[in-house]
Amino acid sequence: MTARNSFIRSHVPFLSLFTCLFTSLFIGACTDDGGSQDDEATETGDTDTGTDTDTGEEALAIIGDYTDEWGDNHSITAETWTNSAGVFHIEQWDNAATYLVAQNDAGNEFNPELWSRFDWTWDADEVLYYCQSVYDGASIDAALAGSADTADLAAGCGGFAWTKMQ
């Protein structure tokens, strides 16, 4: 066996490993993973519900954690509105019309798996108020049909006052 053959035989595992790694890196760099250019996920609120309303690409305007005037905590994400009454799975929203519709969680004590509509508004001092204008809709369309009077914070929520959030 020549010195050259001995060198090649002793380095075959290394060369094979190097070739395999180089090839996988090259192939991986050339494939399209289908992601966005910056590969960051964004919340769009663009949910196809089969209705004529479109939530657009704007994030839900009221995402955050709040305490209402009665001491109840509310956690609002693009996916859920959670408070002591239960969890509500957000299906769509419209920031311009200031409402969202959500399906009541199956584990909620009241009206499980029915549909709710939450309307919101801000007063002149930029304080957030909300009204659960529908809490027992049989369908998403029934929830969408609800409404609240943003001009009447004292009685514009089905005859009751809107709830102040902080």
N, CA, C and O of each residue as an XYZ file, in Angstrom:
664
protein
N       0.862     -1.169      0.000
C       0.000      0.000      0.000
C       0.902      1.223      0.000
O       1.863      1.296      0.766
N       0.600      2.145     -0.828
C       1.401      3.345     -0.929
C       0.982      4.319      0.151
O      -0.082      4.172      0.754
N       1.811      5.305      0.392
C       1.510      6.316      1.410
C       0.276      7.109      1.026
O      -0.517      7.497      1.884
N       0.115      7.349     -0.277
C      -1.056      8.112     -0.736
C      -2.338      7.324     -0.479
O      -3.303      7.894      0.030
N      -2.380      6.058     -0.806
C      -3.562      5.227     -0.571
C      -3.864      5.122      0.915
O      -5.026      5.130      1.320
N      -2.822      5.024      1.724
C      -3.002      4.950      3.172
C      -3.648      6.226      3.695
O      -4.535      6.170      4.546
N      -3.211      7.372      3.191
C      -3.778      8.659      3.609
C      -5.257      8.738      3.237
O      -6.085      9.125      4.062
N      -5.590      8.375      2.007
C      -6.975      8.453      1.541
C      -7.853      7.510      2.351
O      -8.938      7.904      2.779
N      -7.412      6.276      2.572
C      -8.216      5.319      3.335
C      -8.425      5.774      4.774
O      -9.502      5.551      5.328
N      -7.458      6.389      5.381
C      -7.608      6.823      6.774
C      -8.495      8.055      6.900
O      -9.024      8.331      7.977
N      -8.663      8.794      5.810
C      -9.467     10.013      5.852
C     -10.817      9.883      5.149
O     -11.549     10.867      5.047
N     -11.158      8.697      4.665
C     -12.435      8.499      3.983
C     -13.612      8.853      4.891
O     -14.520      9.547      4.433
N     -13.647      8.411      6.160
C     -14.792      8.798      7.007
C     -14.910     10.313      7.157
O     -16.016     10.852      7.124
N     -13.786     11.002      7.319
C     -13.809     12.450      7.449
C     -14.310     13.102      6.165
O     -15.157     13.994      6.214
N     -13.799     12.670      5.031
C     -14.210     13.234      3.750
C     -15.690     12.974      3.481
O     -16.385     13.840      2.951
N     -16.174     11.795      3.841
C     -17.595     11.478      3.654
C     -18.463     12.379      4.518
O     -19.481     12.897      4.059
N     -18.064     12.562      5.752
C     -18.816     13.427      6.660
C     -18.806     14.866      6.155
O     -19.846     15.525      6.141
N     -17.645     15.354      5.742
C     -17.536     16.713      5.225
C     -18.417     16.900      3.991
O     -19.120     17.904      3.880
N     -18.386     15.956      3.076
C     -19.193     16.033      1.852
C     -20.675     16.042      2.191
O     -21.444     16.811      1.614
N     -21.073     15.198      3.115
C     -22.482     15.128      3.523
C     -22.935     16.443      4.154
O     -23.997     16.958      3.806
N     -22.148     16.993      5.073
C     -22.499     18.251      5.725
C     -22.547     19.401      4.724
O     -23.479     20.204      4.744
N     -21.562     19.480      3.861
C     -21.529     20.551      2.866
C     -22.744     20.471      1.946
O     -23.367     21.488      1.644
N     -23.071     19.280      1.510
C     -24.219     19.093      0.614
C     -25.517     19.479      1.310
O     -26.360     20.149      0.714
N     -25.690     19.065      2.565
C     -26.937     19.392      3.270
C     -27.048     20.891      3.537
O     -28.145     21.447      3.472
N     -25.942     21.548      3.832
C     -25.982     22.992      4.022
C     -26.321     23.699      2.721
O     -27.114     24.641      2.710
N     -25.729     23.253      1.634
C     -25.993     23.869      0.338
C     -27.448     23.669     -0.065
O     -28.099     24.613     -0.513
N     -27.957     22.478      0.085
C     -29.350     22.193     -0.287
C     -30.303     22.957      0.627
O     -31.295     23.515      0.158
N     -30.015     22.986      1.917
C     -30.873     23.707      2.863
C     -30.917     25.192      2.581
O     -31.955     25.827      2.765
N     -29.810     25.756      2.140
C     -29.771     27.187      1.853
C     -30.510     27.527      0.574
O     -30.920     28.671      0.378
N     -30.682     26.560     -0.287
C     -31.318     26.819     -1.570
C     -32.803     26.517     -1.581
O     -33.485     26.848     -2.551
N     -33.319     25.905     -0.544
C     -34.743     25.573     -0.537
C     -35.552     26.726     -0.007
O     -35.045     27.538      0.767
N     -36.808     26.813     -0.415
C     -37.743     27.847      0.023
C     -38.645     27.242      1.075
O     -39.391     26.306      0.789
N     -38.587     27.766      2.294
C     -39.428     27.226      3.362
C     -40.830     27.798      3.351
O     -41.637     27.442      4.210
N     -41.147     28.668      2.412
C     -42.486     29.226      2.303
C     -42.757     30.336      3.290
O     -43.867     30.868      3.321
N     -41.773     30.704      4.102
C     -41.982     31.746      5.099
C     -41.866     33.128      4.495
O     -41.612     33.286      3.301
N     -42.057     34.121      5.337
C     -41.907     35.492      4.877
C     -40.430     35.824      4.774
O     -39.580     35.039      5.196
N     -40.127     36.974      4.219
C     -38.737     37.350      4.055
C     -38.021     37.443      5.386
O     -36.855     37.063      5.492
N     -38.708     37.944      6.403
C     -38.038     38.086      7.692
C     -38.411     36.959      8.644
O     -37.962     36.959      9.791
N     -39.221     35.994      8.202
C     -39.616     34.820      8.970
C     -40.205     35.144     10.329
O     -40.129     34.315     11.237
N     -40.781     36.306     10.496
C     -41.446     36.637     11.744
C     -42.937     36.484     11.564
O     -43.512     36.959     10.585
N     -43.570     35.800     12.540
C     -45.019     35.631     12.481
C     -45.686     36.925     12.914
O     -45.201     37.624     13.804
N     -46.801     37.231     12.274
C     -47.563     38.405     12.659
C     -49.009     38.031     12.824
O     -49.494     37.118     12.155
N     -49.709     38.716     13.701
C     -51.140     38.527     13.890
C     -51.856     39.440     12.920
O     -51.616     40.648     12.895
N     -52.734     38.860     12.120
C     -53.413     39.696     11.150
C     -54.882     39.841     11.445
O     -55.504     40.822     11.040
N     -55.442     38.887     12.139
C     -56.873     38.940     12.370
C     -57.663     38.631     11.125
O     -58.888     38.753     11.130
N     -56.999     38.234     10.058
C     -57.676     37.969      8.796
C     -58.186     36.541      8.805
O     -57.474     35.617      8.415
N     -59.410     36.365      9.248
C     -60.016     35.060      9.364
C     -61.144     34.938      8.364
O     -62.019     35.802      8.305
N     -61.135     33.869      7.572
C     -62.198     33.669      6.602
C     -63.340     32.938      7.280
O     -63.240     31.748      7.577
N     -64.410     33.647      7.520
C     -65.562     33.063      8.200
C     -66.729     32.856      7.266
O     -67.793     32.414      7.698
N     -66.556     33.162      6.005
C     -67.632     33.003      5.051
C     -68.604     34.165      5.048
O     -69.622     34.110      4.359
N     -68.318     35.206      5.795
C     -69.177     36.383      5.812
C     -68.570     37.447      4.916
O     -67.437     37.309      4.455
N     -69.321     38.503      4.672
C     -68.843     39.569      3.801
C     -67.910     40.533      4.506
O     -67.325     41.402      3.859
N     -67.754     40.403      5.822
C     -66.853     41.304      6.534
C     -65.446     40.737      6.480
O     -65.257     39.521      6.472
N     -64.478     41.606      6.445
C     -63.087     41.203      6.392
C     -62.348     41.968      7.467
O     -62.418     43.195      7.530
N     -61.640     41.243      8.311
C     -60.951     41.875      9.422
C     -59.652     42.539      8.997
O     -59.038     43.243      9.798
N     -59.220     42.337      7.771
C     -58.027     43.005      7.284
C     -56.759     42.437      7.870
O     -56.746     41.339      8.427
N     -55.697     43.199      7.737
C     -54.408     42.745      8.215
C     -53.961     43.496      9.459
O     -52.813     43.358      9.879
N     -54.821     44.266     10.040
C     -54.475     45.058     11.208
C     -54.662     44.231     12.479
O     -55.641     43.496     12.608
N     -53.728     44.353     13.408
C     -53.821     43.637     14.679
C     -55.005     44.156     15.486
O     -55.386     45.321     15.370
N     -55.566     43.302     16.284
C     -56.658     43.691     17.172
C     -56.202     44.861     18.039
O     -55.152     44.792     18.678
N     -56.984     45.923     18.060
C     -56.581     47.187     18.693
C     -56.547     47.143     20.215
O     -55.881     47.975     20.831
N     -57.237     46.208     20.831
C     -57.366     46.237     22.297
C     -56.619     45.103     22.987
O     -56.952     44.749     24.118
N     -55.628     44.534     22.336
C     -54.836     43.476     22.957
C     -54.185     44.026     24.221
O     -53.615     45.118     24.212
N     -54.274     43.262     25.307
C     -53.652     43.671     26.561
C     -54.338     43.051     27.757
O     -55.268     42.258     27.615
N     -53.873     43.418     28.930
C     -54.446     42.966     30.194
C     -55.091     44.157     30.881
O     -54.485     45.222     31.005
N     -56.322     43.968     31.325
C     -57.107     45.047     31.918
C     -57.780     44.561     33.194
O     -57.929     43.361     33.426
N     -58.181     45.526     34.013
C     -59.059     45.272     35.153
C     -60.253     46.184     34.978
O     -60.101     47.389     34.778
N     -61.454     45.602     35.053
C     -62.639     46.436     34.864
C     -63.032     47.116     36.173
O     -62.436     46.863     37.220
N     -64.032     47.974     36.101
C     -64.444     48.755     37.269
C     -65.002     47.897     38.399
O     -65.180     48.396     39.510
N     -65.281     46.617     38.143
C     -65.806     45.704     39.161
C     -64.702     44.829     39.743
O     -64.966     43.986     40.601
N     -63.466     45.022     39.283
C     -62.333     44.264     39.803
C     -62.039     42.972     39.049
O     -61.170     42.206     39.465
N     -62.741     42.716     37.957
C     -62.515     41.507     37.163
C     -61.347     41.740     36.203
O     -61.243     42.799     35.584
N     -60.486     40.756     36.090
C     -59.344     40.835     35.185
C     -59.721     40.305     33.807
O     -60.424     39.301     33.689
N     -59.250     40.984     32.773
C     -59.485     40.610     31.386
C     -58.136     40.503     30.693
O     -57.310     41.411     30.779
N     -57.922     39.397     30.011
C     -56.725     39.220     29.197
C     -57.188     39.038     27.757
O     -57.911     38.092     27.443
N     -56.766     39.952     26.886
C     -57.211     39.937     25.495
C     -55.996     39.741     24.592
O     -55.046     40.523     24.620
N     -56.051     38.680     23.795
C     -55.027     38.410     22.787
C     -55.717     38.390     21.426
O     -56.922     38.627     21.342
N     -54.986     38.117     20.388
C     -55.595     37.994     19.059
C     -56.431     36.724     18.954
O     -57.249     36.593     18.043
N     -56.230     35.791     19.878
C     -56.951     34.521     19.834
C     -58.083     34.413     20.839
O     -59.105     33.792     20.546
N     -57.922     35.008     22.030
C     -58.925     34.825     23.086
C     -59.156     36.098     23.891
O     -58.296     36.975     23.978
N     -60.357     36.165     24.479
C     -60.700     37.156     25.505
C     -61.029     36.303     26.722
O     -61.958     35.497     26.686
N     -60.273     36.479     27.792
C     -60.445     35.662     28.988
C     -60.759     36.564     30.171
O     -60.074     37.560     30.403
N     -61.808     36.204     30.924
C     -62.150     36.892     32.169
C     -62.804     35.882     33.099
O     -62.809     34.688     32.798
N     -63.355     36.330     34.222
C     -63.929     35.387     35.181
C     -65.138     34.641     34.625
O     -65.488     33.579     35.139
N     -65.779     35.167     33.596
C     -66.927     34.491     32.976
C     -66.482     33.332     32.092
O     -67.289     32.461     31.767
N     -65.226     33.309     31.704
C     -64.724     32.211     30.891
C     -63.760     32.653     29.814
O     -63.155     33.723     29.879
N     -63.641     31.797     28.828
C     -62.751     32.028     27.695
C     -63.612     32.153     26.446
O     -64.555     31.386     26.247
N     -63.277     33.122     25.614
C     -64.010     33.390     24.380
C     -62.992     33.364     23.238
O     -62.053     34.159     23.219
N     -63.185     32.453     22.296
C     -62.246     32.252     21.194
C     -62.587     33.202     20.049
O     -63.600     33.041     19.367
N     -61.728     34.187     19.855
C     -61.977     35.248     18.878
C     -61.911     34.685     17.462
O     -60.931     34.057     17.063
N     -62.969     34.926     16.730
C     -63.069     34.456     15.348
C     -62.768     35.573     14.352
O     -62.116     35.334     13.336
N     -63.230     36.774     14.628
C     -62.934     37.907     13.748
C     -63.151     39.205     14.502
O     -63.812     39.245     15.540
N     -62.572     40.275     13.948
C     -62.757     41.594     14.538
C     -62.737     42.646     13.455
O     -62.323     42.409     12.320
N     -63.203     43.828     13.851
C     -63.174     44.987     12.966
C     -62.808     46.185     13.835
O     -63.647     46.694     14.578
N     -61.566     46.632     13.745
C     -61.112     47.756     14.569
C     -61.842     49.045     14.233
O     -62.124     49.842     15.128
N     -62.154     49.266     12.966
C     -62.842     50.499     12.567
C     -64.252     50.547     13.143
O     -64.715     51.606     13.566
N     -64.931     49.410     13.160
C     -66.289     49.339     13.715
C     -66.266     48.995     15.203
O     -67.325     48.926     15.827
N     -65.115     48.784     15.770
C     -64.854     48.507     17.187
C     -65.704     47.370     17.758
O     -66.464     47.554     18.709
N     -65.555     46.196     17.152
C     -66.201     45.005     17.710
C     -65.378     43.774     17.363
O     -64.543     43.793     16.459
N     -65.635     42.705     18.105
C     -65.105     41.398     17.769
C     -66.184     40.371     18.055
O     -67.072     40.613     18.872
N     -66.115     39.233     17.394
C     -67.013     38.121     17.675
C     -66.160     36.926     18.060
O     -65.075     36.711     17.519
N     -66.678     36.148     19.016
C     -65.928     35.027     19.555
C     -66.877     33.896     19.930
O     -68.037     34.123     20.272
N     -66.360     32.683     19.857
C     -67.154     31.541     20.304
C     -66.837     31.273     21.763
O     -65.674     31.194     22.158
N     -67.893     31.135     22.558
C     -67.740     30.841     23.973
C     -67.105     29.456     24.118
O     -67.478     28.520     23.411
N     -66.158     29.332     25.023
C     -65.473     28.069     25.247
C     -66.452     26.999     25.732
O     -67.431     27.310     26.411
N     -66.188     25.752     25.387
C     -67.036     24.634     25.814
C     -67.053     24.495     27.333
O     -68.014     23.962     27.889
N     -66.009     24.964     28.012
C     -65.933     24.871     29.465
C     -66.556     26.039     30.210
O     -66.581     26.035     31.441
N     -67.058     27.039     29.496
C     -67.689     28.186     30.158
C     -68.951     27.736     30.882
O     -69.703     26.907     30.369
N     -69.184     28.282     32.073
C     -70.366     27.925     32.858
C     -71.653     28.358     32.157
O     -72.642     27.625     32.165
N     -71.643     29.529     31.561
C     -72.836     30.049     30.898
C     -72.652     30.056     29.379
O     -71.612     30.478     28.874
N     -73.655     29.592     28.672
C     -73.708     29.630     27.207
C     -72.496     29.007     26.512
O     -71.945     29.601     25.585
N     -72.070     27.804     26.955
C     -70.915     27.179     26.311
C     -71.171     26.924     24.831
O     -72.264     26.535     24.421
N     -70.134     27.153     24.054
C     -70.100     26.932     22.608
C     -71.046     27.820     21.797
O     -71.169     27.639     20.585
N     -71.716     28.777     22.447
C     -72.510     29.751     21.701
C     -71.580     30.892     21.291
O     -70.363     30.783     21.448
N     -72.135     31.973     20.773
C     -71.319     33.053     20.227
C     -71.548     34.362     20.967
O     -72.660     34.654     21.409
N     -70.484     35.145     21.097
C     -70.535     36.454     21.755
C     -70.024     37.540     20.821
O     -69.208     37.302     19.930
N     -70.532     38.726     21.058
C     -70.015     39.920     20.388
C     -69.584     40.885     21.473
O     -70.344     41.172     22.398
N     -68.367     41.383     21.360
C     -67.837     42.388     22.268
C     -67.642     43.673     21.462
O     -66.921     43.687     20.464
N     -68.289     44.744     21.904
C     -68.087     46.065     21.304
C     -67.203     46.860     22.256
O     -67.247     46.644     23.467
N     -66.411     47.765     21.729
C     -65.596     48.620     22.582
C     -65.602     50.040     22.045
O     -65.887     50.294     20.875
N     -65.276     50.954     22.947
C     -65.164     52.362     22.584
C     -64.275     53.050     23.608
O     -63.987     52.499     24.671
N     -63.850     54.245     23.278
C     -63.083     55.073     24.197
C     -63.880     56.345     24.448
O     -64.520     56.880     23.543
N     -63.831     56.820     25.688
C     -64.502     58.091     25.974
C     -63.570     59.248     25.605
O     -62.487     59.033     25.061
N     -63.997     60.468     25.903
C     -63.222     61.662     25.548
C     -61.850     61.688     26.220
O     -60.920     62.314     25.711
N     -61.722     61.008     27.361
C     -60.446     60.952     28.080
C     -59.600     59.741     27.675
O     -58.612     59.424     28.338
N     -59.991     59.062     26.579
C     -59.289     57.881     26.073
C     -59.343     56.697     27.039
O     -58.428     55.874     27.064
N     -60.410     56.610     27.834
C     -60.631     55.461     28.714
C     -61.411     54.421     27.916
O     -62.394     54.746     27.250
N     -60.964     53.172     27.989
C     -61.590     52.085     27.246
C     -62.825     51.561     27.979
O     -62.804     51.369     29.195
N     -63.897     51.334     27.224
C     -65.124     50.716     27.725
C     -65.479     49.561     26.798
O     -65.174     49.593     25.606
N     -66.137     48.525     27.366
C     -66.614     47.447     26.507
C     -68.035     47.064     26.872
O     -68.511     47.325     27.977
N     -68.699     46.435     25.907
C     -70.055     45.928     26.071
C     -70.113     44.555     25.419
O     -69.803     44.418     24.235
N     -70.504     43.542     26.176
C     -70.743     42.229     25.574
C     -72.183     42.254     25.076
O     -73.106     41.833     25.774
N     -72.356     42.754     23.862
C     -73.695     43.011     23.330
C     -74.447     41.739     22.954
O     -75.677     41.742     22.921
N     -73.737     40.666     22.675
C     -74.346     39.345     22.459
C     -73.522     38.354     23.268
O     -72.292     38.385     23.219
N     -74.178     37.486     24.001
C     -73.475     36.480     24.796
C     -74.010     35.073     24.540
O     -73.429     34.094     25.009
N     -75.121     34.966     23.794
C     -75.765     33.674     23.580
C     -76.208     33.469     22.132
O     -77.252     32.870     21.876
N     -75.415     33.966     21.197
C     -75.763     33.825     19.782
C     -75.670     32.374     19.332
O     -74.715     31.673     19.667
N     -76.656     31.931     18.581
C     -76.668     30.554     18.090
C     -75.642     30.332     16.981
O     -75.267     29.195     16.694
N     -75.193     31.413     16.364
C     -74.233     31.312     15.261
C     -73.382     32.578     15.230
O     -73.666     33.556     15.922
N     -72.348     32.535     14.424
C     -71.520     33.727     14.264
C     -72.341     34.862     13.658
O     -72.145     36.026     14.005
N     -73.261     34.523     12.753
C     -74.113     35.551     12.148
C     -75.019     36.199     13.185
O     -75.270     37.403     13.124
N     -75.509     35.412     14.133
C     -76.341     35.972     15.205
C     -75.522     36.938     16.060
O     -76.027     37.979     16.481
N     -74.268     36.596     16.313
C     -73.406     37.491     17.088
C     -73.099     38.760     16.302
O     -73.085     39.855     16.865
N     -72.854     38.615     15.011
C     -72.573     39.787     14.177
C     -73.755     40.741     14.106
O     -73.569     41.940     13.903
N     -74.957     40.228     14.271
C     -76.162     41.062     14.183
C     -76.349     41.956     15.404
O     -77.152     42.889     15.364
N     -75.628     41.691     16.481
C     -75.744     42.511     17.683
C     -75.125     43.875     17.491
O     -74.413     44.118     16.517
N     -75.402     44.765     18.429
C     -74.793     46.092     18.386
C     -74.938     46.750     19.745
O     -75.682     46.283     20.607
N     -74.227     47.819     19.913
C     -74.297     48.614     21.132
C     -74.189     50.081     20.733
O     -73.655     50.407     19.673
N     -74.700     50.958     21.587
C     -74.705     52.395     21.303
C     -73.487     53.046     21.953
O     -73.473     53.279     23.161
N     -72.474     53.337     21.154
C     -71.245     53.932     21.683
C     -71.450     55.357     22.182
O     -70.621     55.870     22.933
N     -72.528     55.999     21.781
C     -72.808     57.371     22.219
C     -73.471     57.412     23.590
O     -73.624     58.487     24.170
N     -73.866     56.249     24.117
C     -74.570     56.203     25.404
C     -73.892     55.200     26.333
O     -74.328     54.054     26.443
N     -72.824     55.635     26.999
C     -72.098     54.746     27.905
C     -72.903     54.388     29.148
O     -72.603     53.394     29.809
N     -73.919     55.182     29.477
C     -74.732     54.929     30.671
C     -75.775     53.839     30.454
O     -76.100     53.113     31.393
N     -76.311     53.704     29.235
C     -77.377     52.719     29.005
C     -77.335     52.118     27.603
O     -78.301     51.478     27.186
N     -76.255     52.304     26.874
C     -76.179     51.851     25.489
C     -75.733     50.421     25.291
O     -75.453     50.003     24.167
N     -75.666     49.671     26.366
C     -75.273     48.262     26.291
C     -76.489     47.408     26.654
O     -76.557     46.833     27.741
N     -77.435     47.336     25.740
C     -78.649     46.563     26.004
C     -79.453     47.111     27.164
O     -80.091     46.350     27.891
N     -79.431     48.423     27.346
C     -80.140     49.050     28.457
C     -79.295     49.190     29.715
O     -79.749     49.760     30.707
N     -78.089     48.683     29.683
C     -77.177     48.765     30.830
C     -75.973     49.633     30.470
O     -75.760     49.983     29.309
N     -75.197     49.968     31.494
C     -73.986     50.769     31.289
C     -72.875     49.919     30.676
O     -72.788     48.715     30.917
N     -72.043     50.561     29.893
C     -70.834     49.931     29.393
C     -69.893     49.701     30.573
O     -69.999     50.391     31.587
N     -68.979     48.750     30.456
C     -68.027     48.445     31.524
C     -66.707     49.158     31.257
O     -66.118     49.034     30.183
N     -66.259     49.908     32.262
C     -65.012     50.673     32.171
C     -63.822     49.747     32.419
O     -63.828     48.936     33.345
N     -62.809     49.885     31.575
C     -61.587     49.076     31.691
C     -60.400     49.963     32.053
O     -60.327     51.116     31.628
N     -59.500     49.435     32.816
C     -58.284     50.164     33.202
C     -57.071     49.307     32.954
O     -55.947     49.737     33.213
